[in-house]
Amino acid sequence: MLRGLYTAASGMVTESLRTDVIANNLANVNTVGYKKDETVSAEFEAVLLKRINDGQVTPDIGGLGRGSRVDEIATIHEQGATRQTGNKYDVAIEGAGYFVVETPNGTRYTREGSFVRSAAGDLVTEGGSRILDDTGRPIRIPNGTNVTIGAKGDVAVDNQTVGTLGFVEFSSDKRLTKEGNNLYVAPPNEPTTPATGTLEQGSLEMSNVNVVSEMVKLINGYRTYEANSKAVTTQDSLLDKAVNQVGTV
């Protein structure tokens, strides 16, 4: 009975973590460039049961599961929908690639292309982090009326090129880890290559979260959590009877 309690409780913990991930996805449904997460669960190693009261022969009964655990929270790097904004500093990524961003913690990467021009003239994210060019330096936008950003990141002001956006990709997106604020961190010395994707000025790549799909997962997770909760209650009731009633004269 104690084993049953632990098995059901592990299922409740797993579904609780899954719900947290789904809630975070739904909270970021309108976040530019956000990539949804998926909870990957795994089973604890099963135990092989045998009958032990048949003399020297102990036939197998079967396997007994010992609950579940969260094996990984994986980021799904599928393309999000593109929304046109008409803003000259908005840039959407089509295909593979990340912008290079300067932060107090070092170089980071993002798919969020909602840029602005700072008071100092630097091209920055909405959070104030400077966008770096293909040489690792900030991009300075001088005063001008006609700002164009090409498909591969060439930035020009009044037909004068001022730099090229740092636009890179990795051998595998799985090498990146979410850090918060829509930023990704790469392993130390992780090599990058010029991105094979293209950029579209005046547009933004939106979140790849599907609200209907996430709500279905949320309901399913709630039902699973509820079933495990009832199993815990049942096991507790049986344990109570075993302790307080079985063997009573």
N, C-alpha and C positions, 0 to 999 in steps of 0.2 A: 504493500500500500504506500509506503514511503517513496518507492520508486515511481509509482503512478503520480504522486504529488509533484515530484521533481520534473517528470516528463511533461505534465500539463503546464507547470509553471514556466518551463523553458519556452514552450509555445507562446505563452502570454508575453514573455519578454521579447521574443522575436517579432511578434505582431505589433507590440508597442513601438519598437524601433522602426518597423516598416511604416507605421502611421506617421511617425515624426518626419520621415523622408518624403512621404506623399504630401504632408502638410507644407513642407518647405517648397516642394514643386508648385503647389497651388498658390503659395504666397508670391512666387516669382513668375507667374503666368504672363505678366506684362513687363517683365524685366528684359531689356534689350540684350540679345546675345546669350541669354541664359540657356544652359544645357541641363536637362532633367537628370535625376539620379534614380537608380533602380536598386532595391534591396535584394541581394542574392542570399538565400538561406541554404543551409546544409544540415544534414542529419548527423547527430552524434552516432558513433559506431555502434551498430546493433549487437546484441548479445544472443548467442546460440543457446537455445533451451533444450534440455534433454530430460527424459523421464528417468528417475533414479531409483524407483522401487520395483524394478523388474528383474531383480537378480543381477547377473553379470552383464546382461544386455541392457544397454541404455540408448534406446532409439531417440533420434532427433525429433523434436516437436516443431521447431521452426525458430525464426528470428524474432527478437523482441526489440523494438525501437526504444531509444532512450531520450527522445526529444529532439529539438531543433536549435539552431543557433544562426546568427547572422555571419555569413562567410565573407561578404564583401558588399560595399556600397559602390556600385559602378556608375560612372557618368556616361550617359548616352549622347554621343557627339553627332547626332543627326542634324541635318540642315533645318533651320527654322524658316518660317515664312518671311518674305521680304515686304516691307511696307514703305511706300514712297512718302517722303516728308517735304521735299523741296528745299530743305536746309542745306546750304552749301558746305557745312562742316560735318554733316551726317554721311557716314560711309558704311555700306553693307558689304559683308563678305559672302561671295558665292563660291562654294566649294571649300577646299582645305586651306587653312591658314589662320594666323593669329597676329594681332598687332603687338608690338613690343612697347612695354610701359616701364617708366622709371618710378620706383617707389622707395621709401625710406629703408625698406628691407632688401632692396636689390632689384634686379630686373625681373619683371613679371610679364604675363601674356594674357590677352583678352580678345574676345570676339565682339565686345561692345564698341560700336563705332559712333556713338553720339558724342562727338568732340565739340569743343568750344575754343575760342581764342581768349587767352588770359589777358589781364591788364598789362602784363609784361610782353605780350605778343607771342607767347608760346602756345603751341597746339596741345591742349590738355583734355583729359577725360572730364566728365561731369563731376567726378570726385576730386579733381585738381591735380591728378598725376600726369606728368608730362609724357607725351608720345615721343618715342625715339625714332630716329631715321635709320637707314640701312648701315650707318657707320657707328651707331650707338650714341648719337648726340641728339639733343632736343631740336625740334623743328620750330624755327622762328618764322612767324607770319607777319611780314611788314604791312603797313597800312595799304590797302588797295580795295578795289571794288569787285574785281573779277578773280575769284579763287576757284581753281579747277584741280581736281584730284583724278588722276588717270586710273585705268584698270589695273595697273601694277603698282600704284602708289605714288606716281610722280606728282608732286605738288607744285603748282605754278600760281603766281599772283600777277595779274595783268600781263599774262603771257611770258613772265620771267620765272624760270624754274628756281625754287628755293630749297628743294630737298626731295627725298624719296622716303615714304613711310617705311619703317621697319615692318616687313610683312613676311613672316616665316612659317614653316611647318616642321613637324617632327616625324620621325620614322613610325611612331605610333602615338595616337592621342592618349592611350592608356598610360603613357609615361608621365602625364601631367596630373597634378593634384590640385583640387580646389582649395583656395586660401581665403575666400570671402571677398566681398565687394566686386564680384564677377571677375576675379583675377585667378590665374593659374600659375603654379610654380613648377619648374622643371627640375629634375635631378641635377646635382652639380656636374658641370662640364658636359651636359647633354648637347649633342650636336644639333644644329638646325640647318635647314636648307631653304632657299627662296621658295615661297609658297606657290603652289600650282593653281590656286584659286584666283579669282578676279574680284575687283572692287567696283562698287556701283555708288557713285556720288549722289547725294540727295535721297538716299534710302537707308533703312535700318533693317538688320536681321532681327526678328523677334524671337521670343522664347520658343523652344520646340515642345513645350508642355501641351498635351491634349487634355483639356479640362474634363471631358466626358470620360475618357479612359482612366484618369486619376480618380475620379469620383467612384467609378466602378471598383477600382482597386481598394479604395477606402472602405466601401461598404463590405466588400469581401473580407478585408482584414478585420473589420469590426465583428463580422459573424464568426470568423475563426477565433478571435480573442474571446468572444462570448462562449463558444463551445469549450475552449480550454478552461475558462473560468468555472463553467458548470462541472467540468471534470474534477477540478480542484475541490469544489464544494462536495461532490459525491465521495471523493477519496477521503476527505476530512470527516464526513459523516460515518463512513465505514470504519475509519480508524477510531473514532469516538466509541462506536459500539464494541469494537474489539477490545478496547481498554477498559470500558466501564460495564459491559454487559456479558461478554463471553466469559464463561467460567464462573459466573456468579451463582452461588448456591441458593 
